[in-house]
Amino acid sequence: MRAAARRRRRGAERRPRFAITVTAVFFALLYVPIGVVVLFSFNSQKSLTVFDHASLRWYGAFLRDDVLLDSLGMSLRVSLVAMAGSVVLGVALALGLVRGRNRLGSFAGLVMLLPLITPEIVTGVAAMLLFKGLGITLSTTTVMLAEITFSISYVTVILRSRVAALNPEIEEAAMDLGATRRQAVRLVTLPALLPSILASAVLVFALVFDDFVLAYFTTGVDPQPLAVRIYSAIRFGVQPTINAVGTLMLAGSVGLIALALAIPRLFGRRGGLDLLSGK
């Protein structure tokens, strides 16, 4: 019996080799192409198959490309506006959903989750048809409106659990001391939500800056967001400059998401993936 128990224990402790192999293959297929793009962004030659020696030639070419720089500027403007708009509306919506404990609030909370599970291409086509139906010319403004609408759900989901965790007696105590409802929210509730607000703002900025599908369906002719401009350029062949742009976008996005996940820790709260649940 003891021998059988030891064999079962050793079998349970044995590493699942097949699962490890599948995981390794998955990450290789996912990240090796990205690694190739990063590597050849430092290639001194124009070749996309033969690496000569390390050089910053294509990063310099990007900084001299007025078209790509205009697209970069548009992406930054859209991301900043979408971040500000979605945070303001998302905070208000999160407060309303938590404080309005009724059937309407529960239904609104369910509706708020739909953009997160709806294919983004459906959202993009719907936004384009809406603007066309209203006679609105596609431009930077339409991209901003579409991105704000899409990003509100992320902010609301992140903040909703955090708002629910707040003790409402804190606001009541502030009002007992003479504060109005608005003053209690502004001076008590919002400072308590500040870490989650900042984290969600940084996360939204990163998501919008890299977004392609929604921007593709709602942008005008010129200027175009950087992701759309890159897509337009690679249809005529991949240039080494695109590798440099992609590497910079990757580095920026990773840095912003890491900052978003670290912000709660900077305020003395649990960080990491708990951000996504609003804890």
Backbone as JSON, one array per atom type, in Angstrom:
{
  "sequence": "MRAAARRRRRGAERRPRFAITVTAVFFALLYVPIGVVVLFSFNSQKSLTVFDHASLRWYGAFLRDDVLLDSLGMSLRVSLVAMAGSVVLGVALALGLVRGRNRLGSFAGLVMLLPLITPEIVTGVAAMLLFKGLGITLSTTTVMLAEITFSISYVTVILRSRVAALNPEIEEAAMDLGATRRQAVRLVTLPALLPSILASAVLVFALVFDDFVLAYFTTGVDPQPLAVRIYSAIRFGVQPTINAVGTLMLAGSVGLIALALAIPRLFGRRGGLDLLSGK",
  "N": [[0.83, -1.2, 0.0], [1.94, 1.2, 0.86], [3.95, 1.49, -1.05], [2.45, 1.72, -3.39], [1.17, 4.11, -2.8], [3.37, 5.83, -2.76], [4.13, 5.7, -5.44], [1.91, 6.84, -6.68], [2.13, 9.4, -5.61], [4.55, 10.23, -6.7], [3.77, 10.22, -9.37], [1.88, 12.26, -9.33], [3.52, 14.41, -8.76], [5.07, 14.58, -10.98], [6.05, 16.44, -13.77], [3.82, 17.8, -16.18], [4.68, 16.97, -19.18], [3.68, 17.14, -21.81], [1.88, 19.3, -21.68], [3.66, 21.33, -21.02], [5.23, 21.37, -23.32], [3.36, 22.12, -25.29], [2.72, 24.68, -24.34], [5.21, 25.96, -24.59], [5.56, 25.87, -27.4], [3.38, 27.44, -28.15], [4.04, 30.01, -27.07], [6.38, 30.43, -28.48], [5.47, 30.62, -31.17], [4.01, 32.9, -30.84], [5.75, 34.94, -29.95], [8.21, 34.82, -31.27], [8.0, 35.86, -34.0], [7.61, 38.57, -33.31], [10.01, 39.09, -32.03], [11.72, 38.85, -34.24], [10.96, 41.08, -35.76], [11.79, 43.14, -34.03], [14.54, 42.6, -33.98], [15.36, 43.0, -36.71], [14.8, 45.64, -36.94], [17.02, 46.92, -36.14], [18.79, 46.43, -38.11], [21.45, 47.15, -40.27], [21.28, 47.1, -42.99], [18.97, 47.14, -45.81], [17.76, 44.76, -46.15], [15.36, 42.27, -45.27], [15.77, 39.76, -44.54], [18.42, 39.04, -44.17], [20.67, 39.69, -41.67], [22.94, 42.23, -41.1], [24.74, 44.15, -39.46], [24.37, 45.77, -36.26], [22.46, 48.76, -36.15], [21.14, 52.1, -35.96], [19.85, 53.08, -38.1], [17.26, 52.91, -39.31], [15.6, 53.9, -37.39], [16.35, 56.54, -37.36], [15.5, 57.14, -39.95], [12.76, 56.97, -39.61], [12.29, 59.16, -37.91], [12.71, 61.17, -39.67], [10.66, 61.0, -41.44], [8.0, 62.65, -42.49], [5.31, 61.97, -42.94], [4.81, 59.66, -41.39], [5.38, 60.76, -38.9], [3.36, 62.67, -38.67], [1.17, 60.95, -38.51], [1.82, 59.68, -36.12], [1.57, 61.83, -34.36], [-1.2, 62.27, -34.6], [-2.19, 59.86, -33.54], [-1.34, 60.1, -30.89], [-2.82, 62.36, -30.08], [-5.46, 61.42, -30.37], [-5.4, 59.32, -28.53], [-4.97, 60.67, -26.09], [-7.26, 62.3, -25.9], [-9.28, 60.34, -25.95], [-8.6, 58.96, -23.64], [-9.02, 60.93, -21.62], [-11.78, 61.55, -22.01], [-13.06, 59.01, -21.74], [-12.35, 58.31, -19.13], [-13.57, 60.3, -17.53], [-16.34, 59.89, -18.13], [-16.48, 57.16, -17.55], [-15.89, 57.01, -14.78], [-18.08, 58.42, -13.71], [-20.14, 56.73, -14.59], [-19.49, 54.32, -13.32], [-19.84, 55.03, -10.62], [-22.58, 55.6, -10.68], [-23.69, 53.08, -11.39], [-23.03, 51.49, -9.2], [-24.06, 52.87, -6.99], [-26.72, 53.2, -7.69], [-28.67, 50.98, -6.93], [-30.68, 49.09, -8.39], [-33.03, 47.51, -10.64], [-32.64, 48.68, -13.11], [-30.02, 49.6, -12.88], [-28.62, 47.16, -12.71], [-29.2, 46.07, -15.22], [-28.01, 48.01, -16.86], [-25.36, 47.62, -16.12], [-24.91, 45.09, -17.19], [-25.23, 45.63, -19.92], [-23.03, 47.27, -20.23], [-20.94, 45.51, -20.33], [-21.07, 44.37, -22.81], [-19.59, 45.65, -25.0], [-17.05, 44.65, -24.47], [-17.07, 41.99, -25.09], [-18.03, 41.87, -27.61], [-17.1, 41.4, -30.99], [-14.51, 43.46, -32.2], [-14.49, 44.33, -34.82], [-17.15, 44.37, -35.5], [-18.07, 46.45, -33.91], [-16.58, 48.53, -35.06], [-17.57, 48.63, -37.74], [-20.24, 49.23, -37.16], [-19.97, 51.76, -35.97], [-18.94, 53.23, -38.13], [-21.1, 53.06, -39.96], [-23.0, 54.43, -38.48], [-21.94, 57.06, -38.35], [-21.86, 57.63, -41.1], [-24.6, 57.46, -41.68], [-25.56, 59.62, -40.25], [-24.55, 61.64, -41.7], [-21.99, 62.54, -41.16], [-18.72, 63.42, -41.84], [-15.96, 61.25, -42.06], [-13.24, 61.6, -39.9], [-10.61, 62.94, -37.81], [-12.08, 63.58, -35.57], [-14.24, 61.77, -35.58], [-12.86, 59.38, -35.11], [-11.97, 59.86, -32.51], [-14.42, 60.04, -31.11], [-15.43, 57.44, -31.49], [-13.44, 55.89, -30.22], [-13.58, 56.83, -27.59], [-16.17, 56.0, -26.88], [-15.86, 53.22, -27.04], [-13.91, 52.77, -25.09], [-14.99, 53.4, -22.65], [-16.16, 51.22, -21.37], [-13.98, 49.71, -20.41], [-12.89, 51.38, -18.42], [-15.08, 51.57, -16.69], [-15.5, 48.9, -15.87], [-13.1, 48.42, -14.5], [-13.25, 50.27, -12.4], [-15.67, 49.78, -11.14], [-15.82, 47.63, -9.25], [-14.05, 48.61, -7.4], [-15.35, 50.92, -6.5], [-17.55, 49.7, -5.33], [-16.31, 48.5, -3.19], [-15.74, 50.55, -1.48], [-16.48, 52.12, 1.6], [-19.61, 53.35, 2.21], [-20.21, 54.85, 4.43], [-18.2, 56.64, 4.86], [-18.59, 58.78, 3.12], [-21.03, 59.6, 4.16], [-20.24, 60.42, 6.69], [-18.7, 62.63, 5.97], [-20.71, 64.29, 4.95], [-22.18, 64.66, 7.25], [-20.49, 66.32, 8.57], [-20.89, 68.67, 7.3], [-20.45, 68.79, 4.55], [-21.6, 68.89, 1.17], [-23.36, 66.6, -1.06], [-21.98, 66.55, -3.53], [-19.54, 67.68, -2.77], [-18.65, 65.73, -0.98], [-18.25, 63.56, -2.7], [-16.27, 64.66, -4.35], [-14.19, 65.33, -2.57], [-13.77, 63.12, -0.97], [-14.56, 60.55, -2.09], [-13.48, 60.46, -4.77], [-10.63, 60.95, -4.33], [-10.08, 58.52, -2.99], [-10.46, 56.75, -5.04], [-8.44, 57.38, -6.76], [-5.94, 55.91, -7.39], [-6.94, 53.71, -8.94], [-8.23, 55.13, -10.94], [-6.11, 56.49, -12.23], [-4.62, 54.28, -13.11], [-6.43, 53.01, -14.85], [-6.65, 55.04, -16.74], [-4.08, 55.15, -17.89], [-3.99, 52.59, -18.97], [-6.09, 52.67, -20.85], [-5.06, 54.62, -22.58], [-2.87, 53.22, -23.67], [-4.22, 51.1, -24.97], [-5.84, 52.43, -26.86], [-3.94, 53.79, -28.38], [-2.67, 51.74, -29.75], [-4.74, 50.66, -31.16], [-6.27, 49.3, -34.02], [-8.46, 48.26, -35.6], [-10.93, 49.65, -34.97], [-10.08, 52.26, -35.46], [-9.46, 52.07, -38.16], [-11.95, 51.84, -39.46], [-13.18, 54.22, -38.86], [-11.62, 56.42, -39.46], [-10.5, 59.23, -41.44], [-9.24, 60.36, -44.63], [-6.72, 61.69, -44.43], [-4.88, 63.25, -41.81], [-3.91, 59.88, -40.89], [-4.33, 57.52, -38.18], [-1.44, 56.05, -36.56], [-1.32, 53.23, -36.55], [-3.07, 52.55, -38.62], [-1.8, 53.82, -40.72], [0.56, 52.34, -40.89], [-0.47, 49.88, -41.71], [-1.43, 50.61, -44.23], [0.98, 51.14, -45.47], [2.39, 48.68, -45.5], [1.04, 47.2, -47.34], [2.16, 47.64, -49.75], [4.56, 46.47, -49.56], [6.91, 45.51, -47.09], [8.77, 47.81, -45.35], [11.97, 48.51, -43.87], [11.76, 50.63, -42.09], [9.24, 50.38, -41.01], [9.6, 48.26, -39.27], [11.09, 49.52, -37.28], [9.23, 51.42, -36.37], [7.23, 49.71, -35.43], [8.62, 48.44, -33.35], [9.08, 50.58, -31.59], [6.42, 51.23, -30.94], [5.69, 48.85, -29.67], [7.44, 48.85, -27.45], [6.6, 51.19, -26.16], [3.92, 50.55, -25.54], [4.17, 48.3, -23.87], [5.54, 49.48, -21.76], [3.62, 51.37, -20.85], [1.47, 49.72, -20.05], [2.72, 48.24, -18.05], [3.19, 50.33, -16.26], [0.54, 51.0, -15.66], [-0.26, 48.71, -14.27], [1.41, 48.89, -12.11], [0.78, 51.2, -10.74], [-1.26, 51.03, -8.62], [0.31, 49.81, -6.59], [2.14, 51.79, -6.07], [0.63, 53.48, -4.59], [0.37, 52.11, -2.3], [-1.32, 49.92, -2.44], [-2.67, 46.74, -3.48], [-1.33, 45.59, -6.51], [-0.6, 44.64, -9.84], [-2.34, 42.08, -11.65], [-4.69, 42.44, -10.32], [-5.69, 44.88, -10.88], [-7.38, 44.67, -13.1], [-9.68, 43.67, -12.06], [-10.49, 45.66, -10.5], [-9.74, 45.78, -7.81]],
  "CA": [[0.0, 0.0, 0.0], [2.79, 2.37, 0.91], [4.64, 1.6, -2.34], [1.48, 2.25, -4.35], [0.96, 5.52, -2.47], [4.54, 6.59, -3.21], [4.07, 5.8, -6.9], [0.88, 7.84, -7.02], [2.66, 10.7, -5.25], [5.53, 10.6, -7.72], [3.04, 10.52, -10.6], [1.25, 13.57, -9.2], [4.54, 15.44, -8.76], [5.73, 14.59, -12.28], [5.64, 17.59, -14.58], [3.09, 17.43, -17.4], [5.57, 17.33, -20.28], [2.93, 17.54, -23.0], [1.37, 20.66, -21.47], [4.79, 22.26, -21.1], [5.63, 21.46, -24.74], [2.34, 22.92, -25.99], [2.88, 26.06, -23.89], [6.43, 26.5, -25.2], [5.29, 26.09, -28.83], [2.47, 28.58, -28.26], [4.77, 31.26, -26.85], [7.33, 30.6, -29.57], [4.73, 31.13, -32.32], [3.49, 34.23, -30.53], [6.75, 35.97, -29.69], [9.36, 34.78, -32.19], [7.85, 36.89, -35.05], [7.83, 39.9, -32.73], [11.46, 39.2, -31.85], [12.34, 39.08, -35.55], [10.71, 42.48, -36.11], [12.68, 43.96, -33.2], [15.92, 42.39, -34.42], [15.65, 43.62, -38.0], [14.69, 47.1, -36.85], [18.37, 47.39, -35.9], [19.63, 45.99, -39.21], [22.06, 48.27, -41.0], [20.93, 46.98, -44.39], [17.55, 47.17, -46.1], [17.27, 43.39, -46.23], [14.5, 41.79, -44.2], [16.09, 38.34, -44.32], [19.83, 38.89, -43.8], [21.08, 40.71, -40.71], [24.35, 42.58, -41.29], [25.22, 44.53, -38.14], [23.42, 46.63, -35.56], [22.47, 50.17, -36.53], [19.91, 52.87, -35.7], [19.55, 53.74, -39.38], [15.83, 52.97, -39.62], [14.97, 54.8, -36.41], [16.58, 57.88, -37.9], [14.62, 57.32, -41.11], [11.41, 57.23, -39.09], [12.24, 60.53, -37.38], [12.75, 62.1, -40.81], [9.49, 60.74, -42.28], [6.94, 63.56, -42.05], [4.01, 61.3, -42.99], [4.7, 58.82, -40.2], [5.35, 61.63, -37.72], [2.0, 63.22, -38.6], [0.31, 59.88, -38.01], [2.16, 59.51, -34.71], [0.94, 62.93, -33.64], [-2.64, 62.04, -34.53], [-2.45, 58.78, -32.59], [-1.17, 60.64, -29.54], [-3.96, 63.23, -29.78], [-6.64, 60.57, -30.2], [-5.25, 58.56, -27.28], [-5.14, 61.57, -24.96], [-8.67, 62.7, -25.82], [-10.04, 59.14, -25.56], [-8.3, 58.69, -22.23], [-9.71, 61.9, -20.77], [-13.23, 61.4, -22.13], [-13.54, 57.73, -21.19], [-12.18, 58.31, -17.67], [-14.63, 61.12, -16.93], [-17.62, 59.2, -18.27], [-16.41, 55.87, -16.88], [-16.0, 57.22, -13.34], [-19.48, 58.75, -13.41], [-20.97, 55.55, -14.81], [-19.21, 53.35, -12.26], [-20.52, 55.51, -9.41], [-24.02, 55.44, -10.86], [-24.06, 51.67, -11.39], [-22.9, 50.93, -7.85], [-24.95, 53.54, -6.04], [-28.11, 52.99, -8.11], [-28.93, 49.54, -6.78], [-32.02, 48.73, -8.83], [-33.01, 46.66, -11.84], [-32.06, 49.44, -14.21], [-28.58, 49.59, -12.71], [-28.13, 45.82, -13.07], [-29.29, 45.94, -16.68], [-26.98, 48.87, -17.44], [-24.08, 46.96, -15.91], [-24.8, 44.01, -18.18], [-25.01, 46.26, -21.23], [-21.69, 47.83, -20.26], [-19.99, 44.44, -20.63], [-21.2, 43.91, -24.19], [-18.48, 46.04, -25.88], [-15.84, 43.89, -24.18], [-17.17, 40.65, -25.68], [-18.43, 42.01, -29.01], [-15.94, 41.54, -31.89], [-14.25, 44.88, -32.46], [-14.82, 44.67, -36.2], [-18.58, 44.7, -35.5], [-18.16, 47.8, -33.36], [-16.05, 49.46, -36.05], [-18.53, 48.77, -38.84], [-21.42, 49.93, -36.64], [-19.62, 53.18, -35.8], [-18.83, 53.83, -39.46], [-22.44, 53.21, -40.51], [-23.68, 55.49, -37.74], [-21.44, 58.36, -38.82], [-22.33, 57.82, -42.47], [-26.04, 57.7, -41.64], [-25.8, 60.97, -39.73], [-23.95, 62.59, -42.62], [-20.75, 63.06, -40.58], [-17.52, 63.02, -42.59], [-14.96, 60.57, -41.24], [-12.1, 62.47, -39.63], [-10.02, 62.71, -36.49], [-13.15, 63.68, -34.56], [-15.0, 60.51, -35.53], [-12.01, 58.39, -34.45], [-12.0, 60.16, -31.08], [-15.73, 59.66, -30.56], [-15.53, 55.98, -31.47], [-12.53, 55.35, -29.22], [-14.13, 57.15, -26.27], [-17.31, 55.12, -26.64], [-15.38, 51.86, -26.84], [-13.04, 52.67, -23.92], [-15.74, 53.62, -21.41], [-16.4, 49.94, -20.72], [-12.8, 49.3, -19.67], [-12.79, 52.2, -17.21], [-16.18, 51.22, -15.8], [-15.25, 47.58, -15.3], [-12.0, 48.52, -13.55], [-13.62, 51.08, -11.24], [-16.92, 49.4, -10.51], [-15.55, 46.84, -8.05], [-13.38, 49.48, -6.44], [-16.39, 51.75, -5.9], [-18.37, 48.84, -4.46], [-15.55, 48.17, -1.98], [-15.66, 51.72, -0.61], [-17.49, 52.19, 2.67], [-20.43, 54.56, 2.01], [-20.29, 55.64, 5.65], [-17.21, 57.71, 4.79], [-19.28, 59.92, 2.53], [-22.05, 60.04, 5.1], [-19.55, 61.17, 7.74], [-18.34, 63.94, 5.4], [-21.92, 65.12, 4.87], [-22.54, 65.02, 8.63], [-19.61, 67.43, 8.96], [-21.28, 69.87, 6.57], [-20.2, 68.73, 3.11], [-22.71, 68.5, 0.32], [-23.13, 65.33, -1.74], [-20.93, 66.74, -4.53], [-18.28, 67.88, -2.08], [-18.24, 64.44, -0.43], [-17.71, 62.77, -3.8], [-15.04, 65.27, -4.85], [-13.12, 65.4, -1.57], [-13.58, 61.85, -0.27], [-14.65, 59.37, -2.94], [-12.53, 60.5, -5.88], [-9.26, 60.66, -3.87], [-9.95, 57.1, -2.69], [-10.44, 56.03, -6.32], [-7.39, 57.93, -7.61], [-5.05, 54.9, -8.0], [-7.63, 52.96, -10.0], [-8.49, 56.06, -12.04], [-4.86, 56.69, -12.97], [-4.26, 53.03, -13.77], [-7.33, 52.8, -15.99], [-6.33, 56.05, -17.74], [-2.87, 54.72, -18.61], [-4.34, 51.39, -19.74], [-6.88, 53.11, -22.0], [-4.14, 55.29, -23.51], [-2.11, 52.19, -24.39], [-5.12, 50.34, -25.85], [-6.28, 53.28, -27.97], [-2.79, 54.11, -29.23], [-2.37, 50.57, -30.59], [-5.95, 50.14, -31.8], [-6.3, 49.39, -35.49], [-9.74, 47.94, -36.23], [-11.87, 50.75, -34.81], [-9.53, 53.43, -36.14], [-9.51, 51.85, -39.6], [-13.29, 52.05, -39.97], [-13.73, 55.55, -38.53], [-10.7, 57.49, -39.8], [-10.63, 59.84, -42.75], [-8.17, 60.11, -45.59], [-5.43, 62.16, -43.95], [-3.91, 62.21, -41.43], [-4.43, 58.62, -40.36], [-3.6, 57.02, -37.0], [-0.2, 55.38, -36.9], [-1.58, 51.81, -36.85], [-3.68, 52.49, -39.95], [-0.76, 54.22, -41.68], [1.46, 51.2, -41.06], [-1.17, 48.9, -42.54], [-1.45, 51.11, -45.61], [2.33, 51.08, -46.03], [2.88, 47.32, -45.73], [0.36, 46.61, -48.5], [3.05, 47.82, -50.9], [5.84, 45.9, -49.2], [7.37, 45.89, -45.75], [10.01, 48.57, -45.33], [12.63, 48.41, -42.56], [11.28, 51.69, -41.2], [8.07, 49.85, -40.31], [10.1, 47.48, -38.14], [11.47, 50.46, -36.23], [8.0, 51.98, -35.8], [6.59, 48.65, -34.65], [9.39, 48.23, -32.12], [8.8, 51.71, -30.7], [5.06, 51.07, -30.45], [5.7, 47.73, -28.73], [8.1, 49.28, -26.22], [5.72, 52.15, -25.49], [2.72, 49.88, -25.01], [4.58, 47.48, -22.73], [5.85, 50.39, -20.66], [2.39, 51.95, -20.32], [0.7, 48.69, -19.34], [3.45, 47.97, -16.81], [2.91, 51.45, -15.37], [-0.84, 50.88, -15.19], [-0.33, 47.63, -13.28], [2.23, 49.23, -10.94], [0.28, 52.38, -10.05], [-1.84, 50.74, -7.29], [1.37, 49.54, -5.62], [2.75, 53.07, -5.7], [-0.25, 54.08, -3.59], [0.29, 51.21, -1.16], [-2.39, 48.94, -2.61], [-2.3, 45.6, -4.31], [-1.29, 45.92, -7.93], [-0.64, 43.47, -10.71], [-3.55, 41.8, -12.41], [-5.86, 42.84, -9.56], [-6.23, 46.08, -11.5], [-8.45, 44.33, -14.03], [-10.9, 43.42, -11.31], [-10.81, 46.85, -9.75], [-9.46, 45.61, -6.39]],
  "C": [[0.87, 1.26, 0.0], [3.53, 2.59, -0.41], [3.71, 2.18, -3.4], [1.23, 3.73, -4.1], [2.13, 6.36, -2.93], [4.54, 6.74, -4.72], [3.05, 6.84, -7.35], [1.39, 9.25, -6.72], [3.68, 11.18, -6.27], [4.86, 10.95, -9.04], [2.39, 11.89, -10.55], [2.27, 14.69, -9.27], [5.25, 15.55, -10.11], [5.17, 15.73, -13.14], [4.9, 17.12, -15.84], [3.87, 17.86, -18.64], [4.81, 17.8, -21.51], [2.41, 18.96, -22.86], [2.48, 21.68, -21.57], [5.23, 22.45, -22.54], [4.65, 22.34, -25.52], [2.48, 24.4, -25.62], [4.1, 26.71, -24.54], [6.22, 26.79, -26.68], [4.39, 27.3, -29.02], [3.22, 29.9, -28.11], [5.81, 31.5, -27.94], [6.64, 31.17, -30.8], [4.25, 32.56, -32.09], [4.58, 35.29, -30.52], [7.95, 35.93, -30.63], [9.18, 35.77, -33.34], [8.07, 38.3, -34.53], [9.32, 40.13, -32.51], [12.19, 39.46, -33.15], [12.15, 40.54, -35.99], [11.65, 43.4, -35.32], [14.12, 43.82, -33.68], [16.23, 43.14, -35.7], [15.39, 45.12, -38.01], [16.05, 47.73, -36.6], [19.33, 46.96, -37.01], [20.19, 47.19, -39.96], [21.7, 48.26, -42.47], [19.41, 46.99, -44.57], [16.94, 45.78, -46.14], [16.44, 43.03, -45.02], [14.74, 40.31, -43.91], [17.53, 38.11, -43.86], [20.22, 40.04, -42.88], [22.57, 40.97, -40.85], [25.0, 42.94, -39.95], [24.27, 45.57, -37.56], [23.59, 48.09, -35.96], [21.13, 50.81, -36.18], [19.45, 53.59, -36.96], [18.06, 53.93, -39.58], [15.05, 53.78, -38.59], [15.18, 56.25, -36.83], [15.7, 58.17, -39.09], [13.19, 57.61, -40.67], [11.29, 58.67, -38.6], [12.3, 61.57, -38.49], [11.55, 61.94, -41.72], [8.32, 61.58, -41.77], [5.57, 62.89, -42.01], [3.8, 60.45, -41.74], [4.65, 59.66, -38.93], [3.99, 62.29, -37.56], [1.02, 62.18, -38.06], [0.56, 59.61, -36.53], [1.51, 60.6, -33.87], [-0.57, 62.75, -33.52], [-2.97, 60.94, -33.53], [-2.32, 59.26, -31.15], [-2.35, 61.53, -29.15], [-5.22, 62.41, -29.52], [-6.57, 59.83, -28.87], [-5.48, 59.45, -26.07], [-6.61, 61.97, -24.79], [-9.53, 61.52, -25.39], [-9.81, 58.81, -24.1], [-9.08, 59.64, -21.32], [-11.23, 61.7, -20.81], [-13.75, 60.12, -21.49], [-13.39, 57.68, -19.67], [-13.28, 59.12, -17.0], [-15.97, 60.4, -16.98], [-17.62, 57.86, -17.53], [-16.53, 55.98, -15.37], [-17.44, 57.52, -12.95], [-20.38, 57.53, -13.56], [-20.74, 54.5, -13.73], [-19.9, 53.75, -10.95], [-22.02, 55.3, -9.51], [-24.47, 53.99, -10.8], [-24.01, 51.07, -9.99], [-23.91, 51.56, -6.89], [-26.42, 53.36, -6.42], [-28.45, 51.52, -8.09], [-30.38, 49.23, -7.12], [-31.9, 47.9, -10.1], [-32.38, 47.39, -13.02], [-30.54, 49.46, -14.12], [-27.96, 48.26, -13.08], [-28.14, 45.61, -14.57], [-28.22, 46.78, -17.37], [-25.6, 48.27, -17.26], [-23.85, 45.82, -16.89], [-24.53, 44.56, -19.56], [-23.59, 46.79, -21.35], [-20.64, 46.77, -20.59], [-20.01, 44.02, -22.09], [-20.05, 44.38, -25.09], [-17.21, 45.23, -25.67], [-15.86, 42.51, -24.83], [-17.62, 40.71, -27.13], [-17.18, 42.12, -29.88], [-15.74, 43.0, -32.29], [-14.58, 45.27, -33.89], [-16.3, 45.02, -36.32], [-18.77, 46.11, -34.98], [-17.67, 48.83, -34.36], [-17.0, 49.69, -37.2], [-19.76, 49.53, -38.37], [-21.15, 51.42, -36.47], [-19.54, 53.88, -37.15], [-20.21, 54.05, -40.07], [-23.22, 54.3, -39.8], [-23.24, 56.86, -38.22], [-21.91, 58.64, -40.24], [-23.82, 58.15, -42.5], [-26.38, 59.08, -41.16], [-25.19, 62.05, -40.63], [-22.67, 63.22, -42.09], [-19.56, 62.52, -41.36], [-16.51, 62.39, -41.66], [-13.71, 61.44, -41.12], [-11.49, 62.1, -38.28], [-11.08, 62.72, -35.4], [-13.93, 62.38, -34.46], [-14.18, 59.4, -34.87], [-12.05, 58.61, -32.93], [-13.31, 59.73, -30.44], [-15.87, 58.15, -30.46], [-14.65, 55.38, -30.38], [-13.03, 55.64, -27.8], [-15.27, 56.2, -25.92], [-16.86, 53.7, -26.32], [-14.62, 51.71, -25.52], [-13.78, 52.85, -22.6], [-15.92, 52.31, -20.66], [-15.2, 49.5, -19.89], [-12.68, 50.07, -18.35], [-13.87, 51.79, -16.21], [-15.96, 49.88, -15.12], [-14.15, 47.64, -14.24], [-12.44, 49.22, -12.26], [-14.84, 50.57, -10.49], [-16.7, 48.61, -9.21], [-14.88, 47.68, -6.98], [-14.4, 50.38, -5.74], [-17.24, 50.93, -4.93], [-17.65, 48.51, -3.17], [-15.44, 49.35, -1.02], [-16.79, 51.7, 0.42], [-18.32, 53.46, 2.49], [-20.53, 55.41, 3.26], [-19.25, 56.77, 5.67], [-17.83, 58.97, 4.2], [-20.32, 60.48, 3.49], [-21.42, 60.84, 6.24], [-19.15, 62.56, 7.23], [-19.54, 64.86, 5.32], [-22.41, 65.51, 6.26], [-21.7, 66.2, 9.13], [-19.87, 68.69, 8.15], [-21.04, 69.86, 5.09], [-21.47, 68.36, 2.37], [-22.38, 67.17, -0.35], [-22.0, 65.47, -2.75], [-19.57, 66.92, -3.87], [-17.75, 66.56, -1.49], [-17.63, 63.55, -1.51], [-16.36, 63.32, -4.25], [-13.89, 65.18, -3.86], [-12.83, 64.07, -0.89], [-13.53, 60.67, -1.25], [-13.6, 59.36, -4.04], [-11.08, 60.32, -5.43], [-9.04, 59.19, -3.53], [-9.85, 56.26, -3.96], [-9.26, 56.42, -7.19], [-6.44, 56.88, -8.18], [-5.69, 54.13, -9.14], [-7.92, 53.86, -11.2], [-7.24, 56.26, -12.88], [-4.47, 55.43, -13.73], [-5.13, 52.78, -14.99], [-7.04, 53.81, -17.1], [-5.11, 55.63, -18.57], [-3.18, 53.51, -19.49], [-5.13, 51.76, -20.99], [-6.0, 53.79, -23.03], [-3.38, 54.26, -24.33], [-3.0, 51.43, -25.38], [-5.53, 51.16, -27.07], [-5.13, 53.57, -28.92], [-2.49, 52.97, -30.2], [-3.57, 50.1, -31.41], [-5.9, 50.35, -33.32], [-7.7, 49.26, -36.06], [-10.69, 49.13, -36.16], [-11.38, 52.0, -35.53], [-9.63, 53.28, -37.66], [-10.88, 52.19, -40.18], [-13.81, 53.47, -39.73], [-12.8, 56.7, -38.9], [-10.99, 58.03, -41.2], [-9.44, 59.51, -43.63], [-6.81, 60.5, -45.0], [-5.64, 63.25, -42.9], [-4.6, 60.98, -40.86], [-3.68, 58.24, -39.09], [-2.42, 56.16, -37.42], [-0.43, 53.91, -37.27], [-2.16, 51.65, -38.25], [-2.65, 52.85, -41.02], [0.21, 53.07, -41.92], [0.81, 50.13, -41.94], [-1.19, 49.32, -43.99], [-0.08, 50.97, -46.25], [2.75, 49.66, -46.36], [2.14, 46.63, -46.87], [1.22, 46.71, -49.75], [4.45, 47.28, -50.61], [6.32, 46.41, -47.86], [8.72, 46.59, -45.86], [10.65, 48.45, -43.95], [12.19, 49.48, -41.57], [10.07, 51.21, -40.39], [8.49, 49.0, -39.13], [10.46, 48.39, -36.97], [10.24, 51.05, -35.56], [7.31, 50.94, -34.92], [7.3, 48.4, -33.33], [9.13, 49.34, -31.12], [7.4, 51.61, -30.12], [4.98, 49.95, -29.41], [6.31, 48.16, -27.4], [7.23, 50.26, -25.44], [4.53, 51.49, -24.85], [3.06, 49.03, -23.79], [4.88, 48.36, -21.52], [4.6, 50.98, -20.02], [1.58, 50.93, -19.53], [1.39, 48.32, -18.03], [3.22, 49.08, -15.79], [1.51, 51.37, -14.8], [-0.98, 49.81, -14.11], [0.43, 47.97, -12.01], [1.66, 50.39, -10.14], [-0.38, 52.06, -8.71], [-0.79, 50.46, -6.23], [2.05, 50.83, -5.16], [1.92, 53.78, -4.64], [-0.45, 53.14, -2.39], [-0.83, 50.21, -1.24], [-1.9, 47.81, -3.49], [-2.35, 45.99, -5.77], [-1.42, 44.69, -8.77], [-1.95, 43.33, -11.42], [-4.8, 42.12, -11.63], [-6.48, 44.11, -10.12], [-7.42, 45.77, -12.36], [-9.75, 44.01, -13.34], [-11.3, 44.59, -10.44], [-10.49, 46.77, -8.27], [-8.37, 46.57, -5.94]]
}
